[in-house]
Amino acid sequence: QVQLVESGGGLVQPGGSLRLSCAASGISIDAMSWYRRPPGKERELVAAITSDDRTNYRDSVKGRFTISRDNAKNTVYLQMNSLKLEDTGVYYCNVHPSLIAKGLGQNWGQGTQVIVSS
């Protein structure tokens, strides 16, 4: 059974940092992604990593966010630096978008809330 458990969110001031974690079970974390749902908006892709460590990021987070994974721990991370008000939202991890497009990744975790506020 696939299980994705996100953690590490919280309240942070603009310019601050957070590191989100996603503990996965029941799936391989070779190709994964982070999404977020800003308040009142649709869920959007934030970052993704492929099995050969190619990464891509949403334009608004490039240079500030870094996606990585620890295969030994079956955990995916999102390091978020220089946080902005518009980074506020619930963050979710899932498989790579290319796999979601094939019908995988139907199970979403509960997400972790990130609030950037002064």
N, CA, C and O atoms as a printed pandas DataFrame, in Angstrom:
     atom_number atom_name residue_name chain_id  residue_number  x_coord  y_coord  z_coord
0              1         N          GLN        A               1    0.840   -1.186    0.000
1              2        CA          GLN        A               1    0.000    0.000    0.000
2              3         C          GLN        A               1    0.884    1.247    0.000
3              4         O          GLN        A               1    1.827    1.366    0.781
4              5         N          VAL        A               2    0.553    2.155   -0.885
5              6        CA          VAL        A               2    1.327    3.388   -1.000
6              7         C          VAL        A               2    0.958    4.342    0.123
7              8         O          VAL        A               2   -0.217    4.574    0.405
8              9         N          GLN        A               3    1.982    4.886    0.752
9             10        CA          GLN        A               3    1.752    5.882    1.788
10            11         C          GLN        A               3    2.795    6.979    1.655
11            12         O          GLN        A               3    3.990    6.704    1.544
12            13         N          LEU        A               4    2.340    8.211    1.667
13            14        CA          LEU        A               4    3.211    9.385    1.598
14            15         C          LEU        A               4    2.897   10.258    2.791
15            16         O          LEU        A               4    1.754   10.678    2.976
16            17         N          VAL        A               5    3.903   10.535    3.602
17            18        CA          VAL        A               5    3.702   11.319    4.820
18            19         C          VAL        A               5    4.619   12.533    4.779
19            20         O          VAL        A               5    5.838   12.415    4.907
20            21         N          GLU        A               6    4.016   13.695    4.599
21            22        CA          GLU        A               6    4.766   14.949    4.553
22            23         C          GLU        A               6    4.892   15.554    5.945
23            24         O          GLU        A               6    4.004   15.406    6.785
24            25         N          SER        A               7    6.001   16.232    6.174
25            26        CA          SER        A               7    6.217   16.905    7.449
26            27         C          SER        A               7    7.213   18.049    7.247
27            28         O          SER        A               7    7.832   18.180    6.191
28            29         N          GLY        A               8    7.347   18.865    8.280
29            30        CA          GLY        A               8    8.320   19.942    8.248
30            31         C          GLY        A               8    7.769   21.329    8.001
31            32         O          GLY        A               8    8.511   22.311    8.038
32            33         N          GLY        A               9    6.482   21.418    7.751
33            34        CA          GLY        A               9    5.882   22.726    7.536
34            35         C          GLY        A               9    5.787   23.521    8.823
35            36         O          GLY        A               9    6.095   23.024    9.906
36            37         N          GLY        A              10    5.354   24.763    8.685
37            38        CA          GLY        A              10    5.198   25.611    9.857
38            39         C          GLY        A              10    5.031   27.058    9.470
39            40         O          GLY        A              10    4.838   27.397    8.303
40            41         N          LEU        A              11    5.111   27.904   10.479
41            42        CA          LEU        A              11    4.994   29.347   10.299
42            43         C          LEU        A              11    6.397   29.946   10.258
43            44         O          LEU        A              11    7.210   29.701   11.150
44            45         N          VAL        A              12    6.672   30.720    9.235
45            46        CA          VAL        A              12    8.010   31.298    9.080
46            47         C          VAL        A              12    7.878   32.711    8.532
47            48         O          VAL        A              12    6.942   33.018    7.794
48            49         N          GLN        A              13    8.800   33.544    8.891
49            50        CA          GLN        A              13    8.795   34.922    8.393
50            51         C          GLN        A              13    9.364   34.980    6.978
51            52         O          GLN        A              13   10.136   34.105    6.587
52            53         N          PRO        A              14    8.995   35.986    6.219
53            54        CA          PRO        A              14    9.603   36.150    4.881
54            55         C          PRO        A              14   11.114   36.189    4.984
55            56         O          PRO        A              14   11.681   36.827    5.871
56            57         N          GLY        A              15   11.757   35.488    4.053
57            58        CA          GLY        A              15   13.202   35.382    4.078
58            59         C          GLY        A              15   13.718   34.180    4.832
59            60         O          GLY        A              15   14.905   33.862    4.759
60            61         N          GLY        A              16   12.848   33.514    5.551
61            62        CA          GLY        A              16   13.242   32.352    6.328
62            63         C          GLY        A              16   13.347   31.085    5.502
63            64         O          GLY        A              16   13.171   31.097    4.284
64            65         N          SER        A              17   13.637   29.995    6.189
65            66        CA          SER        A              17   13.841   28.705    5.518
66            67         C          SER        A              17   13.069   27.599    6.224
67            68         O          SER        A              17   12.812   27.661    7.426
68            69         N          LEU        A              18   12.713   26.601    5.453
69            70        CA          LEU        A              18   12.119   25.381    5.971
70            71         C          LEU        A              18   12.615   24.213    5.135
71            72         O          LEU        A              18   12.940   24.373    3.959
72            73         N          ARG        A              19   12.672   23.046    5.744
73            74        CA          ARG        A              19   12.950   21.834    4.984
74            75         C          ARG        A              19   11.796   20.864    5.168
75            76         O          ARG        A              19   11.516   20.416    6.280
76            77         N          LEU        A              20   11.144   20.550    4.086
77            78        CA          LEU        A              20   10.041   19.601    4.118
78            79         C          LEU        A              20   10.575   18.201    3.850
79            80         O          LEU        A              20   11.539   18.015    3.107
80            81         N          SER        A              21    9.927   17.225    4.469
81            82        CA          SER        A              21   10.277   15.828    4.265
82            83         C          SER        A              21    9.043   15.059    3.818
83            84         O          SER        A              21    7.914   15.383    4.184
84            85         N          CYS        A              22    9.291   14.043    3.023
85            86        CA          CYS        A              22    8.212   13.165    2.570
86            87         C          CYS        A              22    8.693   11.730    2.740
87            88         O          CYS        A              22    9.541   11.256    1.984
88            89         N          ALA        A              23    8.151   11.052    3.727
89            90        CA          ALA        A              23    8.487    9.651    3.963
90            91         C          ALA        A              23    7.549    8.785    3.133
91            92         O          ALA        A              23    6.330    8.824    3.298
92            93         N          ALA        A              24    8.141    8.008    2.246
93            94        CA          ALA        A              24    7.345    7.199    1.331
94            95         C          ALA        A              24    7.455    5.721    1.679
95            96         O          ALA        A              24    8.509    5.246    2.104
96            97         N          SER        A              25    6.371    5.012    1.496
97            98        CA          SER        A              25    6.370    3.561    1.639
98            99         C          SER        A              25    5.473    2.975    0.562
99           100         O          SER        A              25    4.478    3.577    0.159
100          101         N          GLY        A              26    5.845    1.803    0.113
101          102        CA          GLY        A              26    5.045    1.148   -0.919
102          103         C          GLY        A              26    5.368    1.564   -2.334
103          104         O          GLY        A              26    4.792    1.030   -3.282
104          105         N          ILE        A              27    6.281    2.508   -2.498
105          106        CA          ILE        A              27    6.673    2.948   -3.837
106          107         C          ILE        A              27    8.163    3.223   -3.870
107          108         O          ILE        A              27    8.801    3.406   -2.833
108          109         N          SER        A              28    8.705    3.250   -5.078
109          110        CA          SER        A              28   10.077    3.687   -5.271
110          111         C          SER        A              28   10.098    5.206   -5.360
111          112         O          SER        A              28    9.189    5.805   -5.934
112          113         N          ILE        A              29   11.129    5.836   -4.796
113          114        CA          ILE        A              29   11.216    7.299   -4.848
114          115         C          ILE        A              29   12.193    7.755   -5.929
115          116         O          ILE        A              29   12.756    8.845   -5.837
116          117         N          ASP        A              30   12.394    6.930   -6.943
117          118        CA          ASP        A              30   13.325    7.302   -8.008
118          119         C          ASP        A              30   12.927    8.594   -8.709
119          120         O          ASP        A              30   13.784    9.419   -9.027
120          121         N          ALA        A              31   11.646    8.773   -8.950
121          122        CA          ALA        A              31   11.165    9.956   -9.668
122          123         C          ALA        A              31   10.006   10.548   -8.874
123          124         O          ALA        A              31    8.919    9.974   -8.813
124          125         N          MET        A              32   10.257   11.698   -8.271
125          126        CA          MET        A              32    9.283   12.265   -7.339
126          127         C          MET        A              32    9.081   13.748   -7.588
127          128         O          MET        A              32    9.791   14.371   -8.378
128          129         N          SER        A              33    8.101   14.292   -6.899
129          130        CA          SER        A              33    7.803   15.703   -7.087
130          131         C          SER        A              33    7.190   16.280   -5.817
131          132         O          SER        A              33    6.715   15.551   -4.946
132          133         N          TRP        A              34    7.214   17.591   -5.737
133          134        CA          TRP        A              34    6.507   18.338   -4.704
134          135         C          TRP        A              34    5.493   19.239   -5.386
135          136         O          TRP        A              34    5.789   19.877   -6.396
136          137         N          TYR        A              35    4.301   19.284   -4.824
137          138        CA          TYR        A              35    3.247   20.177   -5.264
138          139         C          TYR        A              35    2.847   21.056   -4.087
139          140         O          TYR        A              35    3.214   20.788   -2.943
140          141         N          ARG        A              36    2.107   22.087   -4.376
141          142        CA          ARG        A              36    1.528   22.898   -3.304
142          143         C          ARG        A              36    0.162   23.412   -3.741
143          144         O          ARG        A              36   -0.121   23.565   -4.929
144          145         N          ARG        A              37   -0.668   23.672   -2.748
145          146        CA          ARG        A              37   -1.967   24.275   -3.007
146          147         C          ARG        A              37   -2.039   25.587   -2.242
147          148         O          ARG        A              37   -2.272   25.587   -1.033
148          149         N          PRO        A              38   -1.843   26.702   -2.933
149          150        CA          PRO        A              38   -1.969   28.007   -2.264
150          151         C          PRO        A              38   -3.417   28.220   -1.825
151          152         O          PRO        A              38   -4.318   27.596   -2.386
152          153         N          PRO        A              39   -3.660   29.067   -0.858
153          154        CA          PRO        A              39   -5.034   29.328   -0.402
154          155         C          PRO        A              39   -5.933   29.777   -1.549
155          156         O          PRO        A              39   -5.619   30.732   -2.259
156          157         N          GLY        A              40   -7.042   29.087   -1.721
157          158        CA          GLY        A              40   -8.011   29.459   -2.735
158          159         C          GLY        A              40   -7.613   29.163   -4.166
159          160         O          GLY        A              40   -8.274   29.609   -5.103
160          161         N          LYS        A              41   -6.536   28.414   -4.340
161          162        CA          LYS        A              41   -6.070   28.130   -5.699
162          163         C          LYS        A              41   -5.943   26.623   -5.926
163          164         O          LYS        A              41   -6.069   25.824   -4.997
164          165         N          GLU        A              42   -5.693   26.260   -7.174
165          166        CA          GLU        A              42   -5.504   24.860   -7.512
166          167         C          GLU        A              42   -4.099   24.394   -7.116
167          168         O          GLU        A              42   -3.181   25.192   -6.932
168          169         N          ARG        A              43   -3.976   23.103   -6.995
169          170        CA          ARG        A              43   -2.666   22.523   -6.691
170          171         C          ARG        A              43   -1.730   22.755   -7.873
171          172         O          ARG        A              43   -2.140   22.639   -9.028
172          173         N          GLU        A              44   -0.477   23.084   -7.582
173          174        CA          GLU        A              44    0.488   23.380   -8.636
174          175         C          GLU        A              44    1.804   22.673   -8.375
175          176         O          GLU        A              44    2.189   22.436   -7.230
176          177         N          LEU        A              45    2.486   22.341   -9.460
177          178        CA          LEU        A              45    3.779   21.672   -9.355
178          179         C          LEU        A              45    4.834   22.666   -8.897
179          180         O          LEU        A              45    4.904   23.784   -9.407
180          181         N          VAL        A              46    5.650   22.261   -7.939
181          182        CA          VAL        A              46    6.709   23.122   -7.419
182          183         C          VAL        A              46    8.079   22.647   -7.882
183          184         O          VAL        A              46    8.889   23.443   -8.358
184          185         N          ALA        A              47    8.337   21.355   -7.743
185          186        CA          ALA        A              47    9.654   20.818   -8.083
186          187         C          ALA        A              47    9.522   19.335   -8.383
187          188         O          ALA        A              47    8.621   18.662   -7.883
188          189         N          ALA        A              48   10.435   18.837   -9.207
189          190        CA          ALA        A              48   10.429   17.415   -9.545
190          191         C          ALA        A              48   11.857   16.930   -9.748
191          192         O          ALA        A              48   12.748   17.696  -10.115
192          193         N          ILE        A              49   12.049   15.643   -9.502
193          194        CA          ILE        A              49   13.364   15.034   -9.700
194          195         C          ILE        A              49   13.171   13.691  -10.384
195          196         O          ILE        A              49   12.268   12.931  -10.036
196          197         N          THR        A              50   14.030   13.402  -11.363
197          198        CA          THR        A              50   13.915   12.152  -12.103
198          199         C          THR        A              50   14.871   11.106  -11.527
199          200         O          THR        A              50   15.645   11.382  -10.610
200          201         N          SER        A              51   14.797    9.914  -12.082
201          202        CA          SER        A              51   15.637    8.819  -11.600
202          203         C          SER        A              51   17.118    9.074  -11.856
203          204         O          SER        A              51   17.969    8.519  -11.163
204          205         N          ASP        A              52   17.433    9.907  -12.844
205          206        CA          ASP        A              52   18.841   10.247  -13.102
206          207         C          ASP        A              52   19.180   11.635  -12.571
207          208         O          ASP        A              52   20.095   12.298  -13.060
208          209         N          ASP        A              53   18.422   12.062  -11.558
209          210        CA          ASP        A              53   18.703   13.279  -10.796
210          211         C          ASP        A              53   18.548   14.577  -11.579
211          212         O          ASP        A              53   19.102   15.604  -11.190
212          213         N          ARG        A              54   17.806   14.540  -12.671
213          214        CA          ARG        A              54   17.463   15.797  -13.326
214          215         C          ARG        A              54   16.335   16.453  -12.548
215          216         O          ARG        A              54   15.365   15.800  -12.164
216          217         N          THR        A              55   16.475   17.742  -12.324
217          218        CA          THR        A              55   15.467   18.462  -11.550
218          219         C          THR        A              55   14.848   19.579  -12.378
219          220         O          THR        A              55   15.473   20.119  -13.291
220          221         N          ASN        A              56   13.643   19.901  -12.050
221          222        CA          ASN        A              56   13.033   21.088  -12.637
222          223         C          ASN        A              56   12.155   21.754  -11.582
223          224         O          ASN        A              56   11.619   21.102  -10.687
224          225         N          TYR        A              57   12.029   23.049  -11.715
225          226        CA          TYR        A              57   11.354   23.851  -10.698
226          227         C          TYR        A              57   10.391   24.830  -11.345
227          228         O          TYR        A              57   10.559   25.261  -12.486
228          229         N          ARG        A              58    9.399   25.152  -10.580
229          230        CA          ARG        A              58    8.507   26.234  -10.959
230          231         C          ARG        A              58    9.335   27.512  -11.036
231          232         O          ARG        A              58   10.209   27.732  -10.198
232          233         N          ASP        A              59    9.072   28.350  -12.025
233          234        CA          ASP        A              59    9.881   29.552  -12.213
234          235         C          ASP        A              59    9.984   30.393  -10.948
235          236         O          ASP        A              59   11.045   30.942  -10.650
236          237         N          SER        A              60    8.909   30.493  -10.218
237          238        CA          SER        A              60    8.879   31.382   -9.061
238          239         C          SER        A              60    9.728   30.884   -7.893
239          240         O          SER        A              60    9.983   31.638   -6.953
240          241         N          VAL        A              61   10.173   29.614   -7.937
241          242        CA          VAL        A              61   10.969   29.088   -6.829
242          243         C          VAL        A              61   12.399   28.765   -7.250
243          244         O          VAL        A              61   13.210   28.360   -6.418
244          245         N          LYS        A              62   12.716   28.937   -8.523
245          246        CA          LYS        A              62   14.073   28.635   -8.996
246          247         C          LYS        A              62   15.103   29.463   -8.238
247          248         O          LYS        A              62   14.939   30.667   -8.040
248          249         N          GLY        A              63   16.169   28.786   -7.821
249          250        CA          GLY        A              63   17.214   29.458   -7.070
250          251         C          GLY        A              63   16.948   29.540   -5.588
251          252         O          GLY        A              63   17.834   29.914   -4.818
252          253         N          ARG        A              64   15.739   29.196   -5.172
253          254        CA          ARG        A              64   15.388   29.266   -3.753
254          255         C          ARG        A              64   15.067   27.886   -3.168
255          256         O          ARG        A              64   15.360   27.621   -2.001
256          257         N          PHE        A              65   14.474   27.020   -3.970
257          258        CA          PHE        A              65   14.069   25.688   -3.501
258          259         C          PHE        A              65   14.981   24.625   -4.115
259          260         O          PHE        A              65   15.479   24.774   -5.231
260          261         N          THR        A              66   15.181   23.556   -3.355
261          262        CA          THR        A              66   15.970   22.425   -3.848
262          263         C          THR        A              66   15.288   21.119   -3.473
263          264         O          THR        A              66   15.002   20.874   -2.301
264          265         N          ILE        A              67   15.030   20.288   -4.465
265          266        CA          ILE        A              67   14.456   18.969   -4.220
266          267         C          ILE        A              67   15.586   17.951   -4.181
267          268         O          ILE        A              67   16.529   18.030   -4.967
268          269         N          SER        A              68   15.488   17.003   -3.269
269          270        CA          SER        A              68   16.497   15.951   -3.165
270          271         C          SER        A              68   15.850   14.708   -2.585
271          272         O          SER        A              68   14.693   14.741   -2.168
272          273         N          ARG        A              69   16.581   13.630   -2.559
273          274        CA          ARG        A              69   16.036   12.401   -1.987
274          275         C          ARG        A              69   17.153   11.608   -1.326
275          276         O          ARG        A              69   18.326   11.728   -1.681
276          277         N          ASP        A              70   16.755   10.797   -0.357
277          278        CA          ASP        A              70   17.645    9.872    0.324
278          279         C          ASP        A              70   17.064    8.480    0.106
279          280         O          ASP        A              70   16.105    8.090    0.773
280          281         N          ASN        A              71   17.638    7.743   -0.814
281          282        CA          ASN        A              71   17.083    6.427   -1.153
282          283         C          ASN        A              71   17.147    5.469    0.028
283          284         O          ASN        A              71   16.267    4.625    0.195
284          285         N          ALA        A              72   18.179    5.595    0.842
285          286        CA          ALA        A              72   18.315    4.705    1.998
286          287         C          ALA        A              72   17.168    4.894    2.982
287          288         O          ALA        A              72   16.744    3.944    3.641
288          289         N          LYS        A              73   16.669    6.116    3.079
289          290        CA          LYS        A              73   15.562    6.418    3.988
290          291         C          LYS        A              73   14.217    6.457    3.274
291          292         O          LYS        A              73   13.177    6.656    3.902
292          293         N          ASN        A              74   14.244    6.265    1.954
293          294        CA          ASN        A              74   13.032    6.362    1.150
294          295         C          ASN        A              74   12.284    7.669    1.429
295          296         O          ASN        A              74   11.064    7.692    1.591
296          297         N          THR        A              75   13.047    8.732    1.479
297          298        CA          THR        A              75   12.505   10.037    1.849
298          299         C          THR        A              75   12.923   11.085    0.815
299          300         O          THR        A              75   14.058   11.101    0.340
300          301         N          VAL        A              76   11.984   11.942    0.489
301          302        CA          VAL        A              76   12.222   13.048   -0.435
302          303         C          VAL        A              76   12.165   14.349    0.363
303          304         O          VAL        A              76   11.372   14.487    1.294
304          305         N          TYR        A              77   13.008   15.286   -0.011
305          306        CA          TYR        A              77   13.074   16.552    0.720
306          307         C          TYR        A              77   12.822   17.736   -0.203
307          308         O          TYR        A              77   13.011   17.657   -1.417
308          309         N          LEU        A              78   12.394   18.823    0.400
309          310        CA          LEU        A              78   12.308   20.094   -0.307
310          311         C          LEU        A              78   12.890   21.161    0.613
311          312         O          LEU        A              78   12.265   21.555    1.598
312          313         N          GLN        A              79   14.074   21.614    0.286
313          314        CA          GLN        A              79   14.698   22.701    1.026
314          315         C          GLN        A              79   14.199   24.011    0.448
315          316         O          GLN        A              79   14.344   24.271   -0.746
316          317         N          MET        A              80   13.612   24.831    1.303
317          318        CA          MET        A              80   13.028   26.088    0.865
318          319         C          MET        A              80   13.726   27.247    1.564
319          320         O          MET        A              80   13.648   27.378    2.786
320          321         N          ASN        A              81   14.396   28.075    0.801
321          322        CA          ASN        A              81   15.098   29.236    1.341
322          323         C          ASN        A              81   14.477   30.524    0.810
323          324         O          ASN        A              81   13.729   30.513   -0.168
324          325         N          SER        A              82   14.798   31.619    1.465
325          326        CA          SER        A              82   14.304   32.939    1.046
326          327         C          SER        A              82   12.803   32.906    0.792
327          328         O          SER        A              82   12.324   33.373   -0.241
328          329         N          LEU        A              83   12.080   32.355    1.736
329          330        CA          LEU        A              83   10.638   32.182    1.553
330          331         C          LEU        A              83    9.926   33.511    1.391
331          332         O          LEU        A              83   10.288   34.519    1.997
332          333         N          LYS        A              84    8.896   33.478    0.551
333          334        CA          LYS        A              84    8.095   34.663    0.268
334          335         C          LYS        A              84    6.647   34.416    0.692
335          336         O          LYS        A              84    6.230   33.274    0.886
336          337         N          LEU        A              85    5.902   35.488    0.830
337          338        CA          LEU        A              85    4.497   35.372    1.223
338          339         C          LEU        A              85    3.745   34.434    0.291
339          340         O          LEU        A              85    2.901   33.652    0.729
340          341         N          GLU        A              86    4.057   34.518   -0.995
341          342        CA          GLU        A              86    3.342   33.712   -1.996
342          343         C          GLU        A              86    3.715   32.229   -1.977
343          344         O          GLU        A              86    3.156   31.442   -2.741
344          345         N          ASP        A              87    4.651   31.842   -1.113
345          346        CA          ASP        A              87    4.974   30.413   -0.960
346          347         C          ASP        A              87    4.025   29.732    0.018
347          348         O          ASP        A              87    4.089   28.516    0.201
348          349         N          THR        A              88    3.163   30.493    0.635
349          350        CA          THR        A              88    2.189   29.935    1.569
350          351         C          THR        A              88    1.290   28.921    0.874
351          352         O          THR        A              88    0.821   29.147   -0.241
352          353         N          GLY        A              89    1.058   27.805    1.550
353          354        CA          GLY        A              89    0.177   26.791    1.002
354          355         C          GLY        A              89    0.385   25.454    1.690
355          356         O          GLY        A              89    1.224   25.316    2.580
356          357         N          VAL        A              90   -0.390   24.482    1.261
357          358        CA          VAL        A              90   -0.216   23.113    1.734
358          359         C          VAL        A              90    0.655   22.392    0.705
359          360         O          VAL        A              90    0.358   22.386   -0.489
360          361         N          TYR        A              91    1.713   21.800    1.186
361          362        CA          TYR        A              91    2.682   21.138    0.310
362          363         C          TYR        A              91    2.498   19.624    0.359
363          364         O          TYR        A              91    2.343   19.029    1.425
364          365         N          TYR        A              92    2.520   19.029   -0.815
365          366        CA          TYR        A              92    2.334   17.589   -0.969
366          367         C          TYR        A              92    3.469   17.004   -1.796
367          368         O          TYR        A              92    4.010   17.664   -2.683
368          369         N          CYS        A              93    3.818   15.771   -1.498
369          370        CA          CYS        A              93    4.740   15.071   -2.390
370          371         C          CYS        A              93    3.975   13.981   -3.131
371          372         O          CYS        A              93    2.920   13.525   -2.691
372          373         N          ASN        A              94    4.524   13.587   -4.240
373          374        CA          ASN        A              94    3.949   12.502   -5.035
374          375         C          ASN        A              94    4.999   12.055   -6.038
375          376         O          ASN        A              94    6.112   12.579   -6.059
376          377         N          VAL        A              95    4.643   11.094   -6.863
377          378        CA          VAL        A              95    5.575   10.648   -7.883
378          379         C          VAL        A              95    5.750   11.746   -8.931
379          380         O          VAL        A              95    5.034   12.748   -8.917
380          381         N          HIS        A              96    6.701   11.551   -9.834
381          382        CA          HIS        A              96    6.993   12.520  -10.880
382          383         C          HIS        A              96    5.750   12.758  -11.747
383          384         O          HIS        A              96    4.968   11.834  -11.972
384          385         N          PRO        A              97    5.568   13.980  -12.228
385          386        CA          PRO        A              97    4.397   14.284  -13.056
386          387         C          PRO        A              97    4.239   13.352  -14.258
387          388         O          PRO        A              97    3.118   13.072  -14.682
388          389         N          SER        A              98    5.341   12.879  -14.799
389          390        CA          SER        A              98    5.254   11.969  -15.954
390          391         C          SER        A              98    4.592   10.658  -15.557
391          392         O          SER        A              98    3.947   10.010  -16.382
392          393         N          LEU        A              99    4.748   10.267  -14.299
393          394        CA          LEU        A              99    4.116    9.044  -13.804
394          395         C          LEU        A              99    2.656    9.299  -13.450
395          396         O          LEU        A              99    1.804    8.432  -13.646
396          397         N          ILE        A             100    2.371   10.483  -12.931
397          398        CA          ILE        A             100    0.976   10.838  -12.649
398          399         C          ILE        A             100    0.183   10.835  -13.954
399          400         O          ILE        A             100   -0.973   10.414  -13.984
400          401         N          ALA        A             101    0.809   11.304  -15.025
401          402        CA          ALA        A             101    0.142   11.344  -16.321
402          403         C          ALA        A             101   -0.187    9.943  -16.838
403          404         O          ALA        A             101   -1.079    9.770  -17.669
404          405         N          LYS        A             102    0.536    8.959  -16.342
405          406        CA          LYS        A             102    0.287    7.562  -16.736
406          407         C          LYS        A             102   -0.700    6.886  -15.798
407          408         O          LYS        A             102   -0.972    5.693  -15.928
408          409         N          GLY        A             103   -1.226    7.639  -14.867
409          410        CA          GLY        A             103   -2.231    7.081  -13.973
410          411         C          GLY        A             103   -1.728    6.655  -12.624
411          412         O          GLY        A             103   -2.491    6.164  -11.792
412          413         N          LEU        A             104   -0.433    6.841  -12.399
413          414        CA          LEU        A             104    0.115    6.522  -11.087
414          415         C          LEU        A             104   -0.084    7.714  -10.146
415          416         O          LEU        A             104   -0.616    8.750  -10.547
416          417         N          GLY        A             105    0.349    7.555   -8.894
417          418        CA          GLY        A             105    0.269    8.674   -7.962
418          419         C          GLY        A             105   -1.134    9.082   -7.584
419          420         O          GLY        A             105   -1.398   10.262   -7.352
420          421         N          GLN        A             106   -2.046    8.115   -7.519
421          422        CA          GLN        A             106   -3.427    8.444   -7.166
422          423         C          GLN        A             106   -3.604    8.701   -5.676
423          424         O          GLN        A             106   -4.590    9.303   -5.251
424          425         N          ASN        A             107   -2.641    8.242   -4.889
425          426        CA          ASN        A             107   -2.732    8.427   -3.447
426          427         C          ASN        A             107   -1.941    9.645   -3.019
427          428         O          ASN        A             107   -0.718    9.681   -3.159
428          429         N          TRP        A             108   -2.633   10.639   -2.501
429          430        CA          TRP        A             108   -1.981   11.831   -1.979
430          431         C          TRP        A             108   -1.946   11.762   -0.462
431          432         O          TRP        A             108   -2.861   11.230    0.166
432          433         N          GLY        A             109   -0.887   12.302    0.123
433          434        CA          GLY        A             109   -0.795   12.365    1.571
434          435         C          GLY        A             109   -1.638   13.509    2.114
435          436         O          GLY        A             109   -2.403   14.136    1.382
436          437         N          GLN        A             110   -1.491   13.765    3.377
437          438        CA          GLN        A             110   -2.280   14.823    4.017
438          439         C          GLN        A             110   -1.670   16.197    3.793
439          440         O          GLN        A             110   -2.317   17.217    4.030
440          441         N          GLY        A             111   -0.438   16.222    3.341
441          442        CA          GLY        A             111    0.251   17.480    3.095
442          443         C          GLY        A             111    0.793   18.085    4.377
443          444         O          GLY        A             111    0.483   17.633    5.479
444          445         N          THR        A             112    1.602   19.110    4.210
445          446        CA          THR        A             112    2.130   19.851    5.354
446          447         C          THR        A             112    1.964   21.336    5.074
447          448         O          THR        A             112    2.301   21.816    3.992
448          449         N          GLN        A             113    1.442   22.059    6.056
449          450        CA          GLN        A             113    1.099   23.459    5.874
450          451         C          GLN        A             113    2.323   24.353    6.035
451          452         O          GLN        A             113    3.068   24.240    7.008
452          453         N          VAL        A             114    2.514   25.225    5.085
453          454        CA          VAL        A             114    3.571   26.247    5.164
454          455         C          VAL        A             114    2.893   27.608    5.156
455          456         O          VAL        A             114    2.125   27.925    4.248
456          457         N          ILE        A             115    3.181   28.400    6.162
457          458        CA          ILE        A             115    2.639   29.754    6.243
458          459         C          ILE        A             115    3.799   30.729    6.341
459          460         O          ILE        A             115    4.580   30.694    7.292
460          461         N          VAL        A             116    3.899   31.587    5.359
461          462        CA          VAL        A             116    4.928   32.620    5.364
462          463         C          VAL        A             116    4.246   33.942    5.696
463          464         O          VAL        A             116    3.437   34.452    4.921
464          465         N          SER        A             117    4.583   34.479    6.847
465          466        CA          SER        A             117    3.897   35.683    7.307
466          467         C          SER        A             117    4.800   36.481    8.236
467          468         O          SER        A             117    5.596   35.922    8.990
468          469         N          SER        A             118    4.661   37.786    8.165
469          470        CA          SER        A             118    5.420   38.635    9.068
470          471         C          SER        A             118    4.585   38.990   10.284
471          472         O          SER        A             118    5.055   39.705   11.169
